[in-house]
Amino acid sequence: MNQEEFFVAVLKALENCRIPYMIGGSVGAMVYGEPRLTNDIEKHLRDIAGMIQISGERLDRSYIEQWVHSLGLGDGWSAATRLAEADE
């Protein structure tokens, strides 16, 4: 899945769930004619992995995994959880 397909999938999921959203940052800049893509998905995955580690057993993984599955974000979640487990 390329980045455009990913963004379309996320937007469709938000719309299907009737969740209001606003596009900002570099993605918003691209929409308004100033392309700027930082490709920093690794940083985001490390941030999520850190939150998983800090939250420990308090994290309701089954709840998160339900949303991950319904939004089609399994690959990202799997990558973040692998990072969290590797850093433990």
Biopython code that builds the backbone (N, CA, C, O; Angstrom):
import numpy as np
from Bio.PDB.StructureBuilder import StructureBuilder

atoms = [
    (1, "MET", "N", (0.856, -1.168, 0.000)),
    (1, "MET", "CA", (0.000, 0.000, 0.000)),
    (1, "MET", "C", (0.905, 1.234, 0.000)),
    (1, "MET", "O", (1.771, 1.379, 0.863)),
    (2, "ASN", "N", (0.697, 2.111, -0.967)),
    (2, "ASN", "CA", (1.493, 3.337, -0.987)),
    (2, "ASN", "C", (0.842, 4.386, -0.077)),
    (2, "ASN", "O", (-0.228, 4.154, 0.486)),
    (3, "GLN", "N", (1.506, 5.545, 0.059)),
    (3, "GLN", "CA", (1.025, 6.547, 1.007)),
    (3, "GLN", "C", (-0.337, 7.108, 0.626)),
    (3, "GLN", "O", (-1.180, 7.329, 1.496)),
    (4, "GLU", "N", (-0.561, 7.339, -0.658)),
    (4, "GLU", "CA", (-1.865, 7.862, -1.079)),
    (4, "GLU", "C", (-2.977, 6.875, -0.755)),
    (4, "GLU", "O", (-4.033, 7.266, -0.259)),
    (5, "GLU", "N", (-2.743, 5.601, -1.034)),
    (5, "GLU", "CA", (-3.740, 4.571, -0.729)),
    (5, "GLU", "C", (-3.992, 4.496, 0.781)),
    (5, "GLU", "O", (-5.124, 4.304, 1.224)),
    (6, "PHE", "N", (-2.915, 4.651, 1.563)),
    (6, "PHE", "CA", (-3.056, 4.645, 3.019)),
    (6, "PHE", "C", (-3.946, 5.796, 3.481)),
    (6, "PHE", "O", (-4.864, 5.588, 4.275)),
    (7, "PHE", "N", (-3.679, 7.022, 2.985)),
    (7, "PHE", "CA", (-4.471, 8.182, 3.373)),
    (7, "PHE", "C", (-5.937, 7.994, 2.984)),
    (7, "PHE", "O", (-6.837, 8.316, 3.760)),
    (8, "VAL", "N", (-6.173, 7.475, 1.783)),
    (8, "VAL", "CA", (-7.554, 7.248, 1.333)),
    (8, "VAL", "C", (-8.238, 6.228, 2.245)),
    (8, "VAL", "O", (-9.401, 6.404, 2.607)),
    (9, "ALA", "N", (-7.523, 5.168, 2.616)),
    (9, "ALA", "CA", (-8.105, 4.146, 3.496)),
    (9, "ALA", "C", (-8.455, 4.728, 4.864)),
    (9, "ALA", "O", (-9.515, 4.434, 5.416)),
    (10, "VAL", "N", (-7.560, 5.557, 5.409)),
    (10, "VAL", "CA", (-7.819, 6.174, 6.716)),
    (10, "VAL", "C", (-9.029, 7.107, 6.632)),
    (10, "VAL", "O", (-9.894, 7.083, 7.508)),
    (11, "LEU", "N", (-9.089, 7.928, 5.581)),
    (11, "LEU", "CA", (-10.213, 8.856, 5.433)),
    (11, "LEU", "C", (-11.533, 8.113, 5.266)),
    (11, "LEU", "O", (-12.547, 8.504, 5.842)),
    (12, "LYS", "N", (-11.519, 7.040, 4.477)),
    (12, "LYS", "CA", (-12.744, 6.245, 4.310)),
    (12, "LYS", "C", (-13.178, 5.645, 5.638)),
    (12, "LYS", "O", (-14.367, 5.624, 5.955)),
    (13, "ALA", "N", (-12.214, 5.157, 6.416)),
    (13, "ALA", "CA", (-12.545, 4.564, 7.718)),
    (13, "ALA", "C", (-13.148, 5.618, 8.645)),
    (13, "ALA", "O", (-14.136, 5.356, 9.330)),
    (14, "LEU", "N", (-12.557, 6.797, 8.663)),
    (14, "LEU", "CA", (-13.106, 7.870, 9.498)),
    (14, "LEU", "C", (-14.516, 8.242, 9.058)),
    (14, "LEU", "O", (-15.406, 8.426, 9.889)),
    (15, "GLU", "N", (-14.712, 8.349, 7.758)),
    (15, "GLU", "CA", (-16.037, 8.709, 7.244)),
    (15, "GLU", "C", (-17.051, 7.603, 7.525)),
    (15, "GLU", "O", (-18.192, 7.887, 7.888)),
    (16, "ASN", "N", (-16.641, 6.335, 7.358)),
    (16, "ASN", "CA", (-17.547, 5.218, 7.634)),
    (16, "ASN", "C", (-17.975, 5.189, 9.097)),
    (16, "ASN", "O", (-19.100, 4.804, 9.416)),
    (17, "CYS", "N", (-17.073, 5.597, 9.978)),
    (17, "CYS", "CA", (-17.374, 5.633, 11.414)),
    (17, "CYS", "C", (-17.991, 6.967, 11.826)),
    (17, "CYS", "O", (-18.280, 7.192, 13.002)),
    (18, "ARG", "N", (-18.188, 7.840, 10.855)),
    (18, "ARG", "CA", (-18.752, 9.179, 11.102)),
    (18, "ARG", "C", (-17.954, 9.959, 12.146)),
    (18, "ARG", "O", (-18.514, 10.624, 13.018)),
    (19, "ILE", "N", (-16.627, 9.856, 12.027)),
    (19, "ILE", "CA", (-15.730, 10.581, 12.921)),
    (19, "ILE", "C", (-15.281, 11.849, 12.204)),
    (19, "ILE", "O", (-14.684, 11.767, 11.130)),
    (20, "PRO", "N", (-15.557, 13.019, 12.777)),
    (20, "PRO", "CA", (-15.101, 14.260, 12.134)),
    (20, "PRO", "C", (-13.574, 14.323, 12.135)),
    (20, "PRO", "O", (-12.922, 13.854, 13.068)),
    (21, "TYR", "N", (-13.025, 14.900, 11.092)),
    (21, "TYR", "CA", (-11.569, 14.998, 11.004)),
    (21, "TYR", "C", (-11.185, 16.278, 10.274)),
    (21, "TYR", "O", (-11.999, 16.897, 9.590)),
    (22, "MET", "N", (-9.929, 16.651, 10.440)),
    (22, "MET", "CA", (-9.371, 17.799, 9.745)),
    (22, "MET", "C", (-7.981, 17.391, 9.266)),
    (22, "MET", "O", (-7.221, 16.774, 10.012)),
    (23, "ILE", "N", (-7.658, 17.725, 8.055)),
    (23, "ILE", "CA", (-6.349, 17.396, 7.511)),
    (23, "ILE", "C", (-5.436, 18.596, 7.721)),
    (23, "ILE", "O", (-5.763, 19.710, 7.312)),
    (24, "GLY", "N", (-4.306, 18.372, 8.350)),
    (24, "GLY", "CA", (-3.369, 19.464, 8.616)),
    (24, "GLY", "C", (-1.944, 19.014, 8.375)),
    (24, "GLY", "O", (-1.699, 17.939, 7.828)),
    (25, "GLY", "N", (-1.025, 19.836, 8.784)),
    (25, "GLY", "CA", (0.390, 19.500, 8.666)),
    (25, "GLY", "C", (0.818, 19.333, 7.223)),
    (25, "GLY", "O", (0.294, 19.995, 6.327)),
    (26, "SER", "N", (1.775, 18.443, 7.002)),
    (26, "SER", "CA", (2.322, 18.259, 5.661)),
    (26, "SER", "C", (1.290, 17.688, 4.691)),
    (26, "SER", "O", (1.324, 17.991, 3.498)),
    (27, "VAL", "N", (0.367, 16.860, 5.201)),
    (27, "VAL", "CA", (-0.674, 16.315, 4.323)),
    (27, "VAL", "C", (-1.588, 17.442, 3.864)),
    (27, "VAL", "O", (-1.942, 17.510, 2.687)),
    (28, "GLY", "N", (-1.972, 18.323, 4.776)),
    (28, "GLY", "CA", (-2.785, 19.481, 4.409)),
    (28, "GLY", "C", (-2.061, 20.370, 3.415)),
    (28, "GLY", "O", (-2.669, 20.888, 2.478)),
    (29, "ALA", "N", (-0.760, 20.546, 3.618)),
    (29, "ALA", "CA", (0.026, 21.365, 2.699)),
    (29, "ALA", "C", (0.041, 20.757, 1.304)),
    (29, "ALA", "O", (-0.006, 21.483, 0.311)),
    (30, "MET", "N", (0.107, 19.434, 1.221)),
    (30, "MET", "CA", (0.091, 18.775, -0.095)),
    (30, "MET", "C", (-1.238, 19.027, -0.799)),
    (30, "MET", "O", (-1.272, 19.278, -2.004)),
    (31, "VAL", "N", (-2.326, 18.957, -0.045)),
    (31, "VAL", "CA", (-3.648, 19.162, -0.622)),
    (31, "VAL", "C", (-3.784, 20.576, -1.168)),
    (31, "VAL", "O", (-4.431, 20.795, -2.192)),
    (32, "TYR", "N", (-3.173, 21.530, -0.481)),
    (32, "TYR", "CA", (-3.275, 22.928, -0.892)),
    (32, "TYR", "C", (-2.123, 23.384, -1.773)),
    (32, "TYR", "O", (-1.865, 24.583, -1.882)),
    (33, "GLY", "N", (-1.420, 22.434, -2.409)),
    (33, "GLY", "CA", (-0.449, 22.778, -3.433)),
    (33, "GLY", "C", (0.990, 22.922, -3.006)),
    (33, "GLY", "O", (1.821, 23.352, -3.805)),
    (34, "GLU", "N", (1.311, 22.581, -1.786)),
    (34, "GLU", "CA", (2.698, 22.652, -1.347)),
    (34, "GLU", "C", (3.143, 21.275, -0.876)),
    (34, "GLU", "O", (3.114, 20.991, 0.322)),
    (35, "PRO", "N", (3.554, 20.419, -1.802)),
    (35, "PRO", "CA", (3.933, 19.056, -1.408)),
    (35, "PRO", "C", (5.101, 19.044, -0.425)),
    (35, "PRO", "O", (6.106, 19.729, -0.616)),
    (36, "ARG", "N", (4.945, 18.264, 0.612)),
    (36, "ARG", "CA", (6.013, 18.094, 1.592)),
    (36, "ARG", "C", (5.727, 16.813, 2.358)),
    (36, "ARG", "O", (4.845, 16.779, 3.215)),
    (37, "LEU", "N", (6.457, 15.785, 2.055)),
    (37, "LEU", "CA", (6.237, 14.500, 2.709)),
    (37, "LEU", "C", (7.508, 14.108, 3.435)),
    (37, "LEU", "O", (8.561, 13.974, 2.812)),
    (38, "THR", "N", (7.423, 13.925, 4.728)),
    (38, "THR", "CA", (8.625, 13.692, 5.519)),
    (38, "THR", "C", (8.977, 12.218, 5.676)),
    (38, "THR", "O", (10.079, 11.898, 6.122)),
    (39, "ASN", "N", (8.085, 11.331, 5.327)),
    (39, "ASN", "CA", (8.337, 9.890, 5.448)),
    (39, "ASN", "C", (8.836, 9.503, 6.838)),
    (39, "ASN", "O", (9.795, 8.742, 6.963)),
    (40, "ASP", "N", (8.201, 10.014, 7.865)),
    (40, "ASP", "CA", (8.658, 9.732, 9.223)),
    (40, "ASP", "C", (7.787, 8.707, 9.932)),
    (40, "ASP", "O", (7.547, 8.824, 11.134)),
    (41, "ILE", "N", (7.311, 7.704, 9.201)),
    (41, "ILE", "CA", (6.471, 6.675, 9.808)),
    (41, "ILE", "C", (7.225, 5.929, 10.907)),
    (41, "ILE", "O", (6.626, 5.515, 11.900)),
    (42, "GLU", "N", (8.535, 5.756, 10.731)),
    (42, "GLU", "CA", (9.319, 5.068, 11.760)),
    (42, "GLU", "C", (9.261, 5.815, 13.089)),
    (42, "GLU", "O", (9.179, 5.188, 14.144)),
    (43, "LYS", "N", (9.302, 7.129, 13.051)),
    (43, "LYS", "CA", (9.212, 7.920, 14.280)),
    (43, "LYS", "C", (7.860, 7.696, 14.950)),
    (43, "LYS", "O", (7.783, 7.538, 16.168)),
    (44, "HIS", "N", (6.801, 7.684, 14.153)),
    (44, "HIS", "CA", (5.465, 7.461, 14.717)),
    (44, "HIS", "C", (5.356, 6.063, 15.329)),
    (44, "HIS", "O", (4.771, 5.889, 16.399)),
    (45, "LEU", "N", (5.922, 5.075, 14.644)),
    (45, "LEU", "CA", (5.885, 3.716, 15.185)),
    (45, "LEU", "C", (6.667, 3.638, 16.495)),
    (45, "LEU", "O", (6.234, 2.965, 17.431)),
    (46, "ARG", "N", (7.817, 4.319, 16.574)),
    (46, "ARG", "CA", (8.589, 4.335, 17.823)),
    (46, "ARG", "C", (7.800, 5.029, 18.935)),
    (46, "ARG", "O", (7.834, 4.593, 20.086)),
    (47, "ASP", "N", (7.082, 6.119, 18.590)),
    (47, "ASP", "CA", (6.253, 6.802, 19.589)),
    (47, "ASP", "C", (5.167, 5.876, 20.132)),
    (47, "ASP", "O", (4.931, 5.816, 21.338)),
    (48, "ILE", "N", (4.512, 5.158, 19.223)),
    (48, "ILE", "CA", (3.448, 4.228, 19.641)),
    (48, "ILE", "C", (4.042, 3.112, 20.485)),
    (48, "ILE", "O", (3.463, 2.724, 21.500)),
    (49, "ALA", "N", (5.200, 2.592, 20.069)),
    (49, "ALA", "CA", (5.868, 1.537, 20.840)),
    (49, "ALA", "C", (6.190, 2.033, 22.245)),
    (49, "ALA", "O", (6.024, 1.290, 23.213)),
    (50, "GLY", "N", (6.645, 3.271, 22.370)),
    (50, "GLY", "CA", (6.931, 3.844, 23.687)),
    (50, "GLY", "C", (5.687, 3.926, 24.546)),
    (50, "GLY", "O", (5.735, 3.639, 25.743)),
    (51, "MET", "N", (4.568, 4.317, 23.943)),
    (51, "MET", "CA", (3.308, 4.389, 24.694)),
    (51, "MET", "C", (2.868, 3.005, 25.145)),
    (51, "MET", "O", (2.335, 2.844, 26.243)),
    (52, "ILE", "N", (3.091, 2.007, 24.297)),
    (52, "ILE", "CA", (2.737, 0.627, 24.669)),
    (52, "ILE", "C", (3.574, 0.197, 25.865)),
    (52, "ILE", "O", (3.055, -0.393, 26.813)),
    (53, "GLN", "N", (4.887, 0.499, 25.820)),
    (53, "GLN", "CA", (5.768, 0.115, 26.928)),
    (53, "GLN", "C", (5.393, 0.825, 28.227)),
    (53, "GLN", "O", (5.338, 0.204, 29.288)),
    (54, "ILE", "N", (5.139, 2.115, 28.137)),
    (54, "ILE", "CA", (4.816, 2.898, 29.333)),
    (54, "ILE", "C", (3.491, 2.447, 29.946)),
    (54, "ILE", "O", (3.362, 2.366, 31.168)),
    (55, "SER", "N", (2.510, 2.154, 29.097)),
    (55, "SER", "CA", (1.172, 1.789, 29.588)),
    (55, "SER", "C", (1.134, 0.393, 30.170)),
    (55, "SER", "O", (0.339, 0.117, 31.069)),
    (56, "GLY", "N", (1.971, -0.483, 29.676)),
    (56, "GLY", "CA", (2.052, -1.843, 30.201)),
    (56, "GLY", "C", (0.709, -2.544, 30.215)),
    (56, "GLY", "O", (-0.017, -2.548, 29.221)),
    (57, "GLU", "N", (0.392, -3.130, 31.343)),
    (57, "GLU", "CA", (-0.834, -3.915, 31.494)),
    (57, "GLU", "C", (-2.097, -3.055, 31.543)),
    (57, "GLU", "O", (-3.202, -3.571, 31.374)),
    (58, "ARG", "N", (-1.942, -1.738, 31.775)),
    (58, "ARG", "CA", (-3.111, -0.851, 31.822)),
    (58, "ARG", "C", (-3.716, -0.645, 30.441)),
    (58, "ARG", "O", (-4.866, -0.221, 30.322)),
    (59, "LEU", "N", (-2.955, -0.940, 29.409)),
    (59, "LEU", "CA", (-3.412, -0.736, 28.036)),
    (59, "LEU", "C", (-4.435, -1.811, 27.671)),
    (59, "LEU", "O", (-4.155, -3.003, 27.796)),
    (60, "ASP", "N", (-5.603, -1.398, 27.226)),
    (60, "ASP", "CA", (-6.656, -2.331, 26.818)),
    (60, "ASP", "C", (-6.408, -2.741, 25.374)),
    (60, "ASP", "O", (-7.005, -2.196, 24.445)),
    (61, "ARG", "N", (-5.519, -3.709, 25.204)),
    (61, "ARG", "CA", (-5.109, -4.126, 23.854)),
    (61, "ARG", "C", (-6.262, -4.694, 23.044)),
    (61, "ARG", "O", (-6.319, -4.483, 21.833)),
    (62, "SER", "N", (-7.170, -5.399, 23.671)),
    (62, "SER", "CA", (-8.280, -5.979, 22.905)),
    (62, "SER", "C", (-9.149, -4.880, 22.300)),
    (62, "SER", "O", (-9.609, -5.006, 21.165)),
    (63, "TYR", "N", (-9.377, -3.799, 23.057)),
    (63, "TYR", "CA", (-10.154, -2.666, 22.541)),
    (63, "TYR", "C", (-9.429, -2.011, 21.367)),
    (63, "TYR", "O", (-10.027, -1.739, 20.326)),
    (64, "ILE", "N", (-8.140, -1.765, 21.550)),
    (64, "ILE", "CA", (-7.353, -1.149, 20.474)),
    (64, "ILE", "C", (-7.332, -2.050, 19.253)),
    (64, "ILE", "O", (-7.484, -1.572, 18.129)),
    (65, "GLU", "N", (-7.147, -3.341, 19.454)),
    (65, "GLU", "CA", (-7.074, -4.273, 18.325)),
    (65, "GLU", "C", (-8.400, -4.362, 17.570)),
    (65, "GLU", "O", (-8.400, -4.611, 16.365)),
    (66, "GLN", "N", (-9.523, -4.166, 18.251)),
    (66, "GLN", "CA", (-10.808, -4.124, 17.552)),
    (66, "GLN", "C", (-10.830, -2.955, 16.575)),
    (66, "GLN", "O", (-11.255, -3.104, 15.429)),
    (67, "TRP", "N", (-10.365, -1.779, 17.036)),
    (67, "TRP", "CA", (-10.331, -0.604, 16.168)),
    (67, "TRP", "C", (-9.285, -0.768, 15.069)),
    (67, "TRP", "O", (-9.522, -0.394, 13.921)),
    (68, "VAL", "N", (-8.140, -1.322, 15.419)),
    (68, "VAL", "CA", (-7.096, -1.556, 14.421)),
    (68, "VAL", "C", (-7.651, -2.426, 13.301)),
    (68, "VAL", "O", (-7.457, -2.134, 12.121)),
    (69, "HIS", "N", (-8.337, -3.489, 13.677)),
    (69, "HIS", "CA", (-8.911, -4.393, 12.682)),
    (69, "HIS", "C", (-9.980, -3.683, 11.848)),
    (69, "HIS", "O", (-9.984, -3.796, 10.622)),
    (70, "SER", "N", (-10.876, -2.962, 12.499)),
    (70, "SER", "CA", (-11.969, -2.327, 11.748)),
    (70, "SER", "C", (-11.463, -1.210, 10.842)),
    (70, "SER", "O", (-12.090, -0.912, 9.825)),
    (71, "LEU", "N", (-10.332, -0.585, 11.197)),
    (71, "LEU", "CA", (-9.774, 0.485, 10.360)),
    (71, "LEU", "C", (-8.728, -0.018, 9.365)),
    (71, "LEU", "O", (-8.206, 0.756, 8.563)),
    (72, "GLY", "N", (-8.422, -1.318, 9.422)),
    (72, "GLY", "CA", (-7.454, -1.888, 8.484)),
    (72, "GLY", "C", (-6.025, -1.416, 8.734)),
    (72, "GLY", "O", (-5.257, -1.223, 7.792)),
    (73, "LEU", "N", (-5.669, -1.231, 10.008)),
    (73, "LEU", "CA", (-4.343, -0.717, 10.352)),
    (73, "LEU", "C", (-3.471, -1.777, 11.029)),
    (73, "LEU", "O", (-2.589, -1.456, 11.826)),
    (74, "GLY", "N", (-3.729, -3.026, 10.704)),
    (74, "GLY", "CA", (-3.026, -4.134, 11.355)),
    (74, "GLY", "C", (-1.523, -4.130, 11.164)),
    (74, "GLY", "O", (-0.785, -4.454, 12.095)),
    (75, "ASP", "N", (-1.053, -3.771, 9.980)),
    (75, "ASP", "CA", (0.391, -3.785, 9.730)),
    (75, "ASP", "C", (1.119, -2.786, 10.625)),
    (75, "ASP", "O", (2.160, -3.108, 11.198)),
    (76, "GLY", "N", (0.585, -1.596, 10.743)),
    (76, "GLY", "CA", (1.205, -0.581, 11.593)),
    (76, "GLY", "C", (1.192, -0.972, 13.055)),
    (76, "GLY", "O", (2.188, -0.799, 13.758)),
    (77, "TRP", "N", (0.060, -1.503, 13.518)),
    (77, "TRP", "CA", (-0.048, -1.934, 14.914)),
    (77, "TRP", "C", (0.927, -3.072, 15.196)),
    (77, "TRP", "O", (1.583, -3.087, 16.238)),
    (78, "SER", "N", (1.023, -4.024, 14.270)),
    (78, "SER", "CA", (1.953, -5.140, 14.457)),
    (78, "SER", "C", (3.390, -4.643, 14.532)),
    (78, "SER", "O", (4.171, -5.105, 15.364)),
    (79, "ALA", "N", (3.737, -3.698, 13.659)),
    (79, "ALA", "CA", (5.096, -3.148, 13.669)),
    (79, "ALA", "C", (5.382, -2.436, 14.988)),
    (79, "ALA", "O", (6.466, -2.586, 15.552)),
    (80, "ALA", "N", (4.420, -1.667, 15.480)),
    (80, "ALA", "CA", (4.614, -0.933, 16.735)),
    (80, "ALA", "C", (4.736, -1.885, 17.926)),
    (80, "ALA", "O", (5.567, -1.671, 18.809)),
    (81, "THR", "N", (3.918, -2.928, 17.954)),
    (81, "THR", "CA", (3.998, -3.866, 19.079)),
    (81, "THR", "C", (5.296, -4.665, 19.026)),
    (81, "THR", "O", (5.868, -4.980, 20.069)),
    (82, "ARG", "N", (5.769, -4.998, 17.819)),
    (82, "ARG", "CA", (7.065, -5.689, 17.707)),
    (82, "ARG", "C", (8.186, -4.794, 18.231)),
    (82, "ARG", "O", (9.068, -5.263, 18.950)),
    (83, "LEU", "N", (8.155, -3.504, 17.876)),
    (83, "LEU", "CA", (9.156, -2.565, 18.377)),
    (83, "LEU", "C", (9.120, -2.479, 19.898)),
    (83, "LEU", "O", (10.161, -2.456, 20.554)),
    (84, "ALA", "N", (7.906, -2.432, 20.451)),
    (84, "ALA", "CA", (7.753, -2.329, 21.913)),
    (84, "ALA", "C", (8.333, -3.565, 22.591)),
    (84, "ALA", "O", (9.019, -3.450, 23.607)),
    (85, "GLU", "N", (8.067, -4.731, 22.043)),
    (85, "GLU", "CA", (8.559, -5.968, 22.638)),
    (85, "GLU", "C", (10.076, -6.093, 22.486)),
    (85, "GLU", "O", (10.746, -6.627, 23.370)),
    (86, "ALA", "N", (10.615, -5.606, 21.376)),
    (86, "ALA", "CA", (12.056, -5.683, 21.146)),
    (86, "ALA", "C", (12.834, -4.785, 22.089)),
    (86, "ALA", "O", (13.972, -5.089, 22.446)),
    (87, "ASP", "N", (12.221, -3.675, 22.494)),
    (87, "ASP", "CA", (12.894, -2.710, 23.366)),
    (87, "ASP", "C", (12.753, -3.028, 24.845)),
    (87, "ASP", "O", (13.368, -2.371, 25.685)),
    (88, "GLU", "N", (11.945, -4.034, 25.170)),
    (88, "GLU", "CA", (11.722, -4.365, 26.588)),
    (88, "GLU", "C", (12.945, -5.007, 27.185)),
    (88, "GLU", "O", (12.946, -5.354, 28.366)),
]
sb = StructureBuilder()
sb.init_structure("model")
sb.init_model(0)
sb.init_chain("A")
sb.init_seg("    ")
for serial, (resi, resn, name, xyz) in enumerate(atoms, 1):
    if name == "N":
        sb.init_residue(resn, " ", resi, " ")
    sb.init_atom(name, np.array(xyz, "f"), 0.0, 1.0, " ", f" {name:<3s}", serial, name[0])
structure = sb.get_structure()
